[in-house]
Amino acid sequence: MKLNLLLLILISMLISFSYVTSSQPLQTTTSTPFDSDGHEVQPGLKYYIIPIQSNDSGGGLSLASRDGFCPPYVVQENTQLSKGLPLRFLPLDTKQNSITLSSDVNIVFMAATICVQSTVWKISTGAGGSGGGDDMVVGRLYYVRSGGVVGRPGVGTVSNWFKIEKVGDIGYKIVFCPSVCGSCKVVCGDVGVLEDSGKKWLAIDNQPFVFTFKKAY
């Protein structure tokens, strides 16, 4: 009788301990980027990319022509007061309700241009920046331009895919290192800012462009 009572007490203690430990908040790392209001970044919404300010000046992202020709390339606005153009982020998995870190996404400016081309981001590869499936060469300078396409993962669109990764507590960066084509030779790297001819061009660089997301209304 005493043995049965002792067993019941031990079982009750174990159940109580299990409840207490499972009720504690789990310390997990989120796989989803958040905007400045604390909401998950979602594919159907528009956002401004706002740089985390340092000693360098500059605002949001926009488009500008190089040498007066199309397509426009992606630039950072010179003034901190400009939020730039709004963007949408479209995941490889079109069924996703939110964007996930380190996964392939298309990035699209939600704006019209004078060039008869899309505003989907891509890395400039090959002669004159064309050729979506061209092999990339280490040491070459690769700019971010418009003229890509949404979806269609494969050899012909490998230069159209980017990833978002976390930097510090509140910052994010864009990385070019697509996973949509295992046989393609690509040069992986952070997307940073290179100054030339009075403009701040986005390109694959060792120093990432660190930013936050601000929802565009």
N, C-alpha and C positions, 0 to 999 in steps of 0.2 A: 504493500500500500504506500509506504514511504517512498519506495523507488519510483512508483508511478507518478507520485506527486512531484518528485524531484525532476523527472523527465518533462512533465508539463511546464514547470517553471523555466527549465532550460530552453524549451521550444519557444515559449512566450518571449524570453529575452532575445533570442535569435531573430524572431519576427520583428520585434521592436527595433533592434539594431539595424536590420535590413531596411526598414521603413525610413529611419533617420538618415542613413547614408544615401539612399536613393532620392531623398527629398532635397539634397543639396544641389545648387546650380552647377551645371557642367561647364567646365572651362574649355570651350572649344573655339577654334579659329574659324571665322566665317569664310565661306568661299564666294561670297557675293559682294561686289562693290556697293557703296552707299553714297547718296548725294548729300549736299550740304544740309538738308533738312532731316537727315537720318533715315531716308527711305531707300529701299533697294532700287538699283538702276534697272529699268525695265525696257525691253525691246520696242514697245509701242510709243515711248515718250521721247521728247526732245530735250537735249541738255546742252548747256554751255560748258566748255572746258576752261576752268579758271585756274591760272597758275598759282602755285604757292609761292608768294613773293619772297625774293632774296635781295641781294644787292643789285641784281639786274632788273631793268625795267621791261615792261611788256605786258600785253593783255591776253585776250582769248585768241582763238584760231580762225583763220579766214583763208581766202584763195587769192593768188596773184600770179600773173604771167611772168615767165622767164624769157627775156629777149623779145617780148612782144608776140610770142606764139602761143597757140593752144597745144595741150590743155593747161589749165592753171595748176599751180603747185600749192601745197599747203604751207601757210606762213603763220607766224605769231604776230599779232598786231603790235605795233611799236609803243602804243600808249596803254598804260594800265587801266585807263577809263573805258576802253573798248572791250566788250564781252565777246566780240567776234561773231561768227555765224553758229546757229544751233546745229546740233548733230544728233543722229540716231545710231544706235549700236544694234546690229542684227546678228544673232548667234547662228552657228552652224546648224544646231538643232532648232528648227523653227517652232517646235512645240514648247520650248522653254518660256516660262513666265517672267524670268529674271535673268540678267547677265551673270555669268560665273567667271571668277578669276582664272587666268591661265588657260582659257578655252578660246578656240578660234571664233572671231567675229569679223563682220564687215562693218566699216565705219563710213557713214554717209552724211555729207552736208545737206541740210534742208534749205537749199537756196538755189536760185536760178543763176546761170552765168551766160556770158555772150558766146561762149564756146558750145558747139553742138556735141557735147559729151556729158557723160554722167558725172555726178559729184561724189562717186564712190572712191574711197582712198585705195591707192595701190603704191607699191614700191617701184620706182623707175628702174627698169632693167633693160639691157640690150641697147642697141644703137638708137639714140634719140629718145630713150625712155620707153620704148615699145617692147612688146614681146612678153606676155604674161608667164610663159613657162621657160624662159631662158635661164640657163645655169648662172649662178652668181659667183663672183670672183672675190676672194679675200683681199682687202686693201683698197677696193674700189669705193667710190663715194656714191651712195644711193639715197636719192631724195624721195619724199612722199609727194605724190601728185594725185590728181583726179583722173577719171576715165576708166575706173574699174567697173566690175559687174557684181551684182548681188548673187550669192549662192554659187551653184555649179562647181562644187569643190573638185579639184583635180589639177593636172599638169598645166592647163591653160589659164588657170585662175589663181595659182599658188601665190602670186604677188599681191593678191587682194585681201589677204587674211592677216589679222593682227590679234594680239592678246593684251588684256589688261591685267596688271599685277600691282600688288600693294607695295607702298613705300612708307615706312614709318607708321605712325598712328593714324593719320588722316589722309595721307597722300597716295596717289596712284601714278602709274606710268604706263605707256603703251610700248609694247615689245613686238618686234617682227621676228617670228620664229614659227611659221605655220606647220600644222600637223596634218594638213589635208592631202599631202602628197609625199608618201614615204620614199619614193624614188627620186624626188627632185633635190638638186643641190642648191641650198639656200644659205645665205650668210645671216645668222641670227644676231640680233642686237637690239639695244634700247633705241627708241625714237627720241632724238634730242633736237636742239636748235643750233643751226649754223648761221652766222651773220655774214652776209655778202651783199654788196651793192646797196647798202642801207636797209636791207630787209632781213628778217629772221626766218630762214627756211627750215622746215622740218626734214630731218634726214636720220639715217641710222648713225648713231654716235655713241661714244663711250659715256657721255654725260646725259642721263635721261631728263626729259622734260617732265617735271613733277607737278601734278595738278589735283584739283578737286572737281566734282561734278555739281553743276548748279542747274536745277530744272528750269527749262524755258517755258514760259506761260504764253 
